[in-house]
Amino acid sequence: MGKEMEKEMGHENKIIQDRLALLRAKMQEKGIDYYMMPTADFHSSEYVNDYFKVREYFCNFSGSNGTLVVWPEGAGLWTDGRYFIQADKELAGTGVELFRMQEEGVPSIEEFLAQRMQSGETLGFDGRVIAARDGRRYEEKFKAAGKDIQIHCTEDLAEEIWTDRPDFPAGKVTVLAEELAGRSVAQKLSDVRKKLTAAGAEDLLLTKLDDLMWLFNIRGCDVECNPVAMSYGYITQDSAVLFIQEQVLDDEVRAYLSASQIKVQAYDEIVPYLEALTSGRKILIDMRYCSYVLYRALTAKQTVVEACNPTEALKAVKNPVELAHMKEIYLKDSVALTKFIYWLKTNIGKIEITEISAADKLEAFRREIPEFLDLSFPTIAGYGANAAMMHYEATPENHAVLQPEGLFLVDSGGQYLGGTTDVTRTIALGPVSDEQKLHYTMVINAVMQLTHARWLYGCSGRNLDILARQPIWNLGLDYKCGTGHGVGYILNVHEGPQNMRWRFAKGQEDAVFEEGMDITNEPGIYIEGSHGIRIENVMVARNDVKNEYGQFMHFETLTWVPIDFDAIDEQYLTDVTKTMLCEYQREVYEKVSPYLSEEERAWLKKETWA
């Protein structure tokens, strides 16, 4: 590391230490002993607007998941395995200790607090950014420990310290035409109300942003790459209220909402509205996304029905109109990525290509697609050891120059009028080591085994995850993340309730695969300091044969991007896997080649063994 870089890092660390000192002074002023800052907005969103990046402001960690806890003598950052390498680097020199979640001997946040805090002390947090489930869990943990610990949840202590804080998000809202949505607001509300009745509830307080966008057939732009608007919804059997900032609605959107019989109220009127409700109503809330503040406002007078948002499961099953658009968009997106891989393969070593310029070039290919709106997440373009950081993002100050050797991982996606894409390819830029070929080939085995899964209806992702992990576990390796997640439709790139992971976690939802649910297939191997490998396709669950044993199911693939044969060592491919891979590559050529130039087509024919 050069002296200039060391000097710059030292300056940044001093800034973080000064901010923490100001925070501790504010904590002392308010009588707060421990102060907690998660990665969340008022809706427990996974990705948040810059206004809500309080945790990053106070510790420098920029990952999408993590919680910072500060106390007079120290500070700790809890994050998951996707970010261990990144967090180590970003926290170095700040005085913030990294707590690696789910690692042996590492306490959870509530365990840590229950062990350290003493009766009479106070835990502080902004109750608008803490989920009801978490707030209540802290209460229960303290009670079980026999400690009288107070909770101070009415203030955001960053407000007076972060003087140049970005403005609160307020982007314009648009209407998603029914020809794209496939179902009207009235039809969706009818489905939701049936689910409410089945759950024993009268009303629904809906706080999850992508669920709100789906239900009301609108889209926003308040979170980078996520077309959502800051809002709340309150649904009864005969009414629907949307709480949203009035300045984000134009006359067209207002007219649409009025015609759909959706009443509009100001975003910040949600708490007074809840407090004014007639006592004794049975109101369904999702404790994962409803804030602790709203939960406390409801439980004062109402009966809370705790359940998953009914919108979540409804949204996860894509309707025929959505699936038809998705197939078209995924093919166009696959063509763009194929063109990018050709450009990369033919130019590496001839012109300077960096992680940043490569990502920009891929975005340029996507922008040529008429339906393109935005990226679905910031492109992860990692060369060599950088690819071992699962959510690595190159910056102008910190990026690698690609060389005609080794592996380059690109995880990317787009938002289109017609779908949201997410695809990863790991590309050989030249010679790769025998170990890298072994790892790459095992990841291919994993992808193909899951692609061709057959199962009886009733299975969840936890039943199927082993199909992907088994070739990698056989090497004594693992990847510290799930194998798959649902993908939104012109919405968030990460969507539930469906997922693919092996680990059982108490309280975590385990959704059965329904026909029409999409899921990513993205096993990988990440070797710190050396390389990272991930191959990712998106698939849709489909019904297969039905007989005396029940309803069998399988996956239909949506992603058609070539897999790089240059990184494969065929001795590690089983005959079955090789047949599967060749079949996939032939389909890639058949589907993609009509949209390529003559030179690109010739390259793809050779690349896919077609």
C-alpha positions in Angstrom: 0.0 0.0 0.0 1.4 3.4 -1.0 2.0 6.2 1.5 -0.7 8.4 -0.1 -3.3 5.6 0.2 -2.3 5.0 3.8 -2.6 8.7 4.5 -6.0 8.9 2.9 -7.2 5.8 4.8 -5.9 7.3 8.1 -7.9 10.5 7.3 -11.1 8.6 6.6 -10.7 6.6 9.8 -10.2 9.8 11.8 -13.5 11.1 10.4 -15.3 7.9 11.5 -13.7 8.1 15.0 -14.8 11.8 15.3 -18.4 11.0 14.2 -18.5 8.2 16.8 -17.3 10.6 19.4 -20.1 13.0 18.6 -22.6 10.2 18.7 -21.4 9.0 22.1 -21.7 12.6 23.4 -25.3 12.7 22.1 -26.0 9.3 23.7 -24.7 10.6 27.1 -26.9 13.7 26.7 -30.0 11.6 26.1 -29.1 9.0 28.8 -28.6 6.2 26.3 -26.0 3.5 27.0 -26.1 1.5 23.8 -27.3 2.8 20.5 -28.2 0.6 17.5 -28.3 1.5 13.8 -29.4 -1.1 11.3 -29.4 -1.1 7.5 -33.0 -0.1 7.0 -35.5 2.7 6.2 -38.9 3.1 7.7 -40.1 0.0 5.9 -37.2 -2.4 6.7 -36.2 -2.4 3.1 -33.1 -4.4 2.0 -31.7 -1.6 0.0 -32.2 2.0 1.1 -32.0 5.6 -0.1 -28.8 7.5 0.8 -30.9 9.5 3.4 -31.1 6.3 5.5 -27.4 5.2 5.3 -26.8 6.2 9.0 -24.9 3.0 9.8 -22.5 3.6 6.9 -22.0 7.2 8.0 -20.8 6.1 11.4 -18.6 3.1 10.5 -17.8 3.2 6.8 -19.2 -0.3 6.0 -21.2 0.0 2.8 -22.8 -3.5 2.5 -26.6 -3.9 2.2 -26.9 -5.8 5.4 -25.4 -4.9 8.8 -26.2 -3.4 12.2 -23.9 -1.1 14.1 -24.1 -1.0 17.9 -22.2 1.8 19.7 -21.5 2.0 23.5 -19.2 4.3 25.5 -16.1 2.1 25.2 -16.5 0.6 21.8 -18.6 -0.3 18.8 -19.5 -3.5 16.9 -20.8 -4.3 13.4 -22.9 -7.4 12.8 -23.1 -8.7 9.2 -23.5 -12.0 7.3 -21.0 -14.1 5.4 -21.5 -12.3 2.1 -19.7 -9.3 3.5 -17.0 -10.7 5.9 -14.1 -9.8 3.5 -15.6 -6.4 2.6 -16.3 -5.5 6.2 -12.8 -6.4 7.3 -11.4 -3.9 4.8 -13.9 -1.1 5.4 -13.8 -1.3 9.2 -10.0 -1.5 9.4 -8.7 1.4 11.6 -12.2 2.7 12.6 -12.2 1.1 16.0 -15.4 -0.8 15.1 -15.2 -4.6 15.8 -16.6 -7.1 13.2 -19.0 -9.7 14.5 -19.4 -12.4 11.9 -23.0 -13.5 12.1 -23.8 -17.3 12.4 -20.2 -18.1 13.0 -19.3 -20.4 15.9 -18.8 -18.5 19.2 -20.2 -15.2 17.8 -23.2 -13.9 19.8 -26.2 -12.4 18.1 -27.0 -8.7 18.7 -29.7 -9.5 21.3 -27.4 -12.1 23.0 -24.6 -9.5 23.1 -26.8 -6.8 24.6 -28.4 -9.1 27.1 -25.0 -10.2 28.3 -23.4 -6.8 28.5 -26.2 -4.4 29.5 -27.1 -4.0 33.2 -30.4 -3.3 34.8 -31.2 0.4 34.7 -29.3 1.0 31.5 -31.0 2.2 28.3 -30.9 0.8 24.7 -31.6 3.4 22.1 -32.6 3.3 18.4 -34.8 5.1 15.9 -37.9 3.0 16.3 -39.0 3.8 12.7 -36.1 1.8 11.3 -36.3 -1.2 13.6 -38.7 -3.9 12.6 -41.4 -4.8 15.1 -40.1 -8.4 15.3 -36.6 -7.2 16.3 -37.8 -4.6 18.8 -40.0 -7.2 20.6 -37.2 -9.7 20.5 -34.9 -7.3 22.4 -37.7 -6.8 25.0 -38.1 -10.6 25.4 -34.3 -11.2 25.6 -33.9 -8.6 28.3 -36.8 -10.0 30.3 -35.5 -13.6 30.0 -32.1 -12.3 31.3 -33.9 -10.8 34.3 -32.7 -7.3 33.5 -34.7 -4.1 33.7 -33.4 -2.4 30.6 -35.2 0.6 29.1 -35.8 1.2 25.4 -35.5 4.7 24.0 -37.0 4.6 20.4 -38.3 8.0 19.7 -35.2 9.8 18.3 -32.8 9.5 15.4 -29.5 10.7 17.0 -27.9 11.1 13.6 -30.2 14.0 12.8 -28.1 16.7 14.5 -24.7 15.1 13.8 -25.1 14.4 10.0 -25.3 18.0 8.9 -24.9 17.4 5.2 -27.4 14.5 5.2 -29.1 13.9 1.8 -32.7 14.9 1.4 -35.6 12.6 2.2 -36.5 10.6 -0.9 -39.4 12.0 -2.9 -39.2 10.8 -6.5 -42.1 10.9 -9.0 -44.5 8.0 -9.2 -45.8 6.4 -12.4 -48.6 4.0 -13.2 -47.9 0.5 -14.4 -50.4 -0.2 -17.2 -52.6 -3.2 -16.7 -51.3 -4.7 -20.0 -48.0 -5.1 -18.2 -49.3 -5.9 -14.8 -51.7 -8.6 -15.9 -54.2 -7.9 -13.1 -56.1 -4.8 -12.0 -55.9 -3.2 -8.6 -59.5 -4.3 -8.0 -58.6 -7.9 -8.7 -55.5 -7.8 -6.4 -57.4 -6.1 -3.6 -60.1 -8.8 -3.9 -57.4 -11.5 -3.5 -55.8 -9.7 -0.6 -59.2 -9.4 1.2 -59.9 -13.1 0.9 -56.5 -13.8 2.5 -57.2 -11.4 5.3 -60.5 -13.2 6.1 -58.7 -16.5 6.1 -56.1 -15.1 8.5 -58.8 -14.0 10.9 -58.1 -10.3 10.3 -60.3 -7.4 9.4 -57.7 -4.9 8.1 -54.2 -4.9 6.7 -51.4 -2.4 7.5 -49.1 -2.8 4.6 -45.6 -1.3 5.0 -43.4 -3.2 2.6 -42.6 -1.0 -0.4 -42.5 -3.5 -3.2 -45.7 -5.1 -2.0 -47.4 -1.7 -2.1 -46.1 -1.0 -5.6 -47.4 -4.4 -6.7 -50.8 -4.0 -5.1 -51.5 -0.5 -6.4 -49.9 -1.1 -9.8 -47.6 1.9 -9.4 -43.8 2.4 -9.5 -41.5 4.9 -7.9 -37.8 5.8 -7.8 -37.0 6.4 -4.1 -34.3 3.7 -3.8 -31.5 3.2 -6.3 -32.3 0.4 -8.8 -35.5 -0.4 -6.9 -38.6 1.2 -8.5 -40.5 1.9 -5.2 -42.0 4.9 -3.5 -42.0 5.7 0.2 -45.5 4.8 1.2 -47.9 2.9 3.5 -51.2 1.2 2.8 -54.2 0.5 5.0 -56.7 -2.0 3.5 -60.1 -2.9 4.9 -62.8 -5.0 3.4 -64.3 -2.0 1.6 -61.6 0.7 1.4 -58.0 1.3 0.6 -55.8 4.2 1.7 -52.4 5.0 0.3 -50.2 7.2 2.5 -47.7 8.9 0.2 -45.9 12.2 -0.2 -48.3 14.4 -2.2 -45.6 16.0 -4.2 -44.6 12.7 -5.9 -48.1 12.4 -7.6 -49.0 14.2 -10.8 -52.5 14.7 -12.1 -52.4 11.4 -14.1 -51.5 9.3 -11.1 -54.0 11.1 -8.9 -56.7 10.4 -11.5 -55.7 6.8 -11.7 -55.8 6.3 -8.0 -59.2 8.0 -7.7 -60.6 5.9 -10.5 -59.3 2.8 -8.7 -61.1 4.0 -5.5 -57.9 4.4 -3.6 -57.9 7.3 -1.1 -54.7 9.2 -0.8 -53.4 10.7 2.5 -50.1 12.3 3.4 -47.1 10.0 4.1 -46.5 11.4 7.6 -50.1 11.0 8.6 -49.8 7.3 9.2 -49.3 7.4 12.9 -52.2 9.8 13.7 -54.4 7.7 11.4 -53.6 4.5 13.3 -54.1 6.2 16.7 -57.5 7.5 15.6 -58.8 4.1 14.6 -61.8 2.7 16.5 -60.5 0.4 19.3 -60.6 -3.4 19.0 -60.0 -3.9 15.3 -58.1 -7.0 14.1 -55.3 -5.7 12.1 -52.8 -7.9 10.2 -49.2 -6.7 10.2 -46.0 -8.4 9.0 -43.6 -8.1 12.0 -40.6 -8.3 9.7 -41.5 -5.0 7.9 -43.8 -3.1 10.2 -41.7 -0.7 12.3 -41.5 -0.9 16.0 -43.0 2.6 16.3 -46.1 1.6 14.2 -46.4 -1.7 16.2 -46.5 0.2 19.5 -49.0 2.6 18.1 -51.3 -0.3 17.1 -51.0 -2.4 20.2 -52.2 0.4 22.4 -55.8 -0.1 21.3 -56.0 -2.8 18.6 -55.7 -6.5 18.3 -52.6 -7.3 16.1 -52.7 -10.4 13.9 -49.1 -11.4 13.2 -48.7 -13.0 9.8 -46.8 -12.6 6.5 -48.2 -9.9 4.2 -50.7 -11.7 2.0 -49.4 -9.6 -0.8 -46.0 -11.3 -0.6 -47.1 -14.8 -1.7 -49.5 -13.4 -4.3 -46.8 -11.2 -5.8 -44.3 -14.1 -5.9 -46.5 -16.2 -8.3 -46.1 -14.4 -11.6 -49.3 -14.4 -13.7 -49.3 -15.4 -17.4 -49.0 -11.9 -18.6 -46.0 -11.2 -16.4 -44.3 -14.5 -17.4 -44.9 -13.8 -21.1 -43.2 -10.4 -20.8 -40.4 -11.9 -18.6 -39.5 -14.4 -21.3 -39.1 -11.7 -23.9 -37.1 -9.5 -21.6 -34.8 -12.2 -20.4 -34.0 -13.2 -23.9 -33.1 -9.5 -24.8 -31.1 -9.2 -21.6 -29.3 -12.5 -22.4 -28.4 -11.1 -25.9 -26.9 -8.0 -24.3 -24.8 -10.0 -21.9 -23.7 -12.4 -24.7 -22.6 -9.4 -26.8 -20.7 -8.1 -23.8 -18.8 -11.4 -23.3 -17.9 -11.4 -27.0 -16.6 -7.8 -26.7 -14.6 -8.7 -23.6 -13.1 -11.9 -25.0 -12.0 -10.2 -28.2 -10.6 -7.0 -26.6 -8.9 -8.2 -23.5 -5.2 -7.6 -23.7 -5.7 -5.2 -26.7 -7.2 -2.2 -24.9 -7.2 -1.2 -21.2 -10.3 -2.6 -19.6 -11.0 -2.0 -15.9 -13.7 -3.4 -13.6 -15.5 -0.1 -14.0 -15.2 0.3 -17.8 -16.3 -3.3 -18.2 -19.4 -2.6 -16.1 -20.1 0.6 -18.1 -19.8 -1.3 -21.4 -22.3 -4.0 -20.2 -24.7 -1.2 -19.1 -24.3 0.4 -22.6 -25.4 -2.9 -24.2 -28.4 -3.0 -22.0 -29.3 0.6 -22.7 -29.8 -0.4 -26.4 -32.8 -2.4 -25.4 -35.9 -0.2 -25.9 -37.6 -1.4 -22.7 -34.6 -0.6 -20.5 -35.3 1.6 -17.5 -32.3 1.2 -15.1 -30.0 -1.4 -13.6 -31.7 -3.7 -11.1 -28.7 -3.4 -8.7 -25.2 -1.8 -9.0 -23.1 -4.2 -11.2 -20.7 -6.4 -9.3 -17.7 -6.7 -11.6 -14.8 -8.4 -9.7 -11.5 -9.5 -11.2 -9.3 -12.0 -9.5 -9.3 -11.8 -5.7 -11.9 -9.0 -5.8 -14.5 -11.6 -7.0 -14.1 -13.4 -3.6 -16.1 -10.5 -2.1 -19.7 -11.5 -3.0 -21.1 -8.0 -3.1 -18.0 -6.2 -4.3 -18.4 -2.9 -6.0 -15.5 -1.2 -7.8 -15.0 2.5 -7.3 -12.8 5.1 -9.1 -10.5 5.0 -6.1 -10.4 1.2 -5.7 -10.6 -1.0 -8.8 -8.6 -3.5 -10.8 -7.4 -3.5 -14.4 -8.3 -6.7 -16.2 -5.4 -8.8 -17.6 -5.5 -11.6 -20.2 -5.4 -14.2 -17.5 -7.5 -15.4 -14.6 -11.2 -15.1 -13.9 -13.6 -12.2 -14.1 -17.0 -12.4 -12.3 -19.9 -10.2 -13.5 -23.2 -10.2 -11.5 -25.6 -7.8 -13.1 -29.2 -7.1 -14.1 -31.6 -4.6 -15.5 -35.0 -3.1 -14.9 -37.2 -3.2 -18.0 -40.8 -2.5 -18.9 -41.5 -6.2 -18.8 -39.3 -7.7 -16.2 -36.3 -7.5 -13.8 -33.2 -9.5 -14.5 -30.4 -10.9 -12.5 -27.6 -12.9 -14.1 -24.0 -13.8 -13.2 -21.2 -15.2 -15.4 -17.6 -15.9 -14.5 -15.4 -15.5 -17.5 -11.9 -16.8 -18.2 -9.8 -13.9 -19.6 -6.9 -16.2 -20.4 -5.0 -19.0 -18.6 -6.5 -20.1 -15.3 -5.0 -22.4 -12.6 -5.9 -26.0 -12.2 -7.6 -25.2 -8.9 -9.7 -22.5 -10.5 -10.8 -24.9 -13.2 -11.7 -27.5 -10.6 -13.8 -25.0 -8.7 -15.4 -23.6 -11.8 -16.4 -27.1 -13.0 -17.9 -28.0 -9.7 -20.0 -24.8 -9.8 -21.2 -25.9 -13.2 -22.1 -29.3 -11.8 -24.1 -27.5 -9.1 -26.0 -25.3 -11.5 -26.9 -28.1 -13.8 -28.1 -30.4 -11.0 -30.5 -27.7 -9.7 -31.6 -26.7 -13.2 -32.8 -30.3 -13.8 -34.4 -30.8 -10.4 -37.7 -32.8 -10.3 -39.7 -32.8 -7.1 -43.1 -33.4 -5.6 -45.3 -30.4 -4.8 -44.7 -29.4 -1.2 -41.0 -28.9 -1.4 -39.4 -25.6 -0.5 -36.0 -24.3 -1.3 -34.5 -25.9 1.8 -35.4 -29.3 0.3 -33.7 -28.5 -3.0 -30.6 -26.6 -1.9 -28.6 -29.7 -1.4 -28.7 -30.4 -5.2 -26.6 -27.3 -5.7 -24.3 -27.6 -2.7 -23.5 -31.3 -2.9 -20.7 -31.0 -5.6 -19.2 -28.1 -3.6 -19.6 -29.7 -0.2 -17.8 -32.8 -1.7 -14.7 -30.6 -2.0 -15.0 -29.6 1.7 -16.1 -26.1 0.6 -19.2 -24.0 1.0 -20.6 -20.5 0.0 -21.8 -18.3 2.8 -25.1 -17.3 1.2 -28.3 -18.8 -0.1 -28.4 -20.6 -3.5 -31.3 -18.6 -4.7 -33.9 -15.9 -4.2 -37.1 -14.8 -5.9 -36.9 -11.9 -8.4 -39.5 -9.1 -8.7 -41.4 -8.1 -11.8 -40.3 -4.6 -12.6 -39.6 -4.5 -8.9 -36.9 -5.4 -6.4 -34.3 -7.9 -7.6 -34.5 -9.8 -4.3 -38.1 -11.0 -3.5 -39.6 -13.5 -1.2 -41.1 -15.6 0.2 -39.4 -18.3 -1.9 -35.7 -18.8 -1.4 -33.0 -21.5 -1.7 -30.9 -22.2 1.4 -29.9 -25.1 3.5 -29.7 -23.6 7.0 -32.7 -23.7 9.3 -33.3 -20.4 11.2 -36.0 -20.1 13.8 -38.8 -17.8 12.7 -37.6 -17.8 9.1 -40.3 -18.4 6.5 -40.0 -21.5 4.4 -42.2 -21.1 1.3 -43.4 -24.0 -0.8 -42.7 -23.7 -4.5 -45.9 -22.8 -6.4 -46.2 -22.8 -10.2 -45.2 -19.4 -11.5 -42.7 -18.6 -8.8 -39.3 -17.6 -10.1 -36.0 -18.3 -8.3 -32.3 -17.7 -9.0 -29.9 -20.6 -9.3 -26.5 -19.2 -8.2 -24.1 -21.5 -6.4 -20.5 -20.4 -6.1 -17.0 -20.8 -4.6 -15.1 -17.9 -3.0 -11.5 -18.2 -2.0 -10.3 -15.1 -0.2 -7.2 -13.5 -1.8 -7.5 -15.7 -4.9 -10.8 -15.9 -6.8 -14.5 -16.0 -6.8 -16.8 -18.0 -9.0 -20.6 -17.7 -9.5 -22.9 -18.8 -12.2 -26.5 -17.5 -12.0 -29.6 -18.2 -14.0 -33.2 -17.4 -13.2 -35.8 -20.2 -13.4 -39.5 -20.5 -13.0 -41.2 -23.4 -11.1 -43.6 -25.3 -13.4 -46.0 -28.2 -12.9 -44.9 -31.5 -14.5 -46.8 -34.8 -14.5 -49.5 -35.5 -12.0 -50.1 -39.1 -11.0 -51.0 -41.3 -8.0 -47.9 -40.0 -6.2 -48.9 -36.3 -6.5 -48.0 -33.3 -8.5 -44.4 -33.3 -9.8 -42.7 -30.1 -10.6 -39.6 -28.8 -12.5 -37.9 -25.6 -13.4 -38.1 -23.7 -16.7 -35.0 -21.6 -17.4 -35.3 -17.9 -18.4 -31.6 -17.0 -18.7 -29.8 -17.9 -22.0 -26.2 -16.7 -21.7 -23.2 -18.9 -22.7 -21.2 -20.6 -20.0 -17.5 -20.3 -20.5 -16.0 -23.6 -21.6 -12.5 -22.2 -21.3 -12.6 -22.4 -17.5 -13.9 -26.0 -17.4 -11.8 -29.1 -16.7 -13.9 -31.9 -18.3 -12.5 -34.6 -16.1 -14.7 -33.2 -13.3 -17.9 -33.2 -15.3 -20.0 -36.3 -14.9 -21.5 -37.7 -18.2 -24.9 -36.6 -17.1 -23.8 -33.0 -16.3 -21.9 -32.8 -19.6 -25.0 -33.8 -21.5 -27.1 -31.2 -19.5 -24.5 -28.5 -20.2 -24.2 -29.2 -23.9 -28.0 -29.1 -24.1 -28.1 -25.7 -22.4 -25.4 -24.3 -24.6 -27.2 -25.5 -27.8 -30.3 -23.7 -26.6 -28.3 -20.6 -25.9 -27.1 -20.6 -29.5 -30.5 -21.3 -31.0 -32.2 -18.6 -29.0 -29.5 -15.9 -29.0 -27.7 -16.2 -32.4 -30.5 -14.7 -34.5 -29.8 -11.3 -32.7 -26.0 -11.3 -33.2 -23.7 -10.0 -35.9 -22.0 -12.5 -38.2 -18.8 -12.3 -36.2 -20.6 -12.6 -32.9 -22.6 -15.6 -34.2 -19.5 -17.4 -35.4 -17.9 -16.9 -32.0 -21.0 -18.1 -30.1 -21.2 -21.2 -32.3 -17.6 -22.1 -31.3 -18.2 -21.0 -27.7 -21.2 -23.3 -27.2 -20.1 -26.3 -29.2 -23.3 -25.8 -31.3 
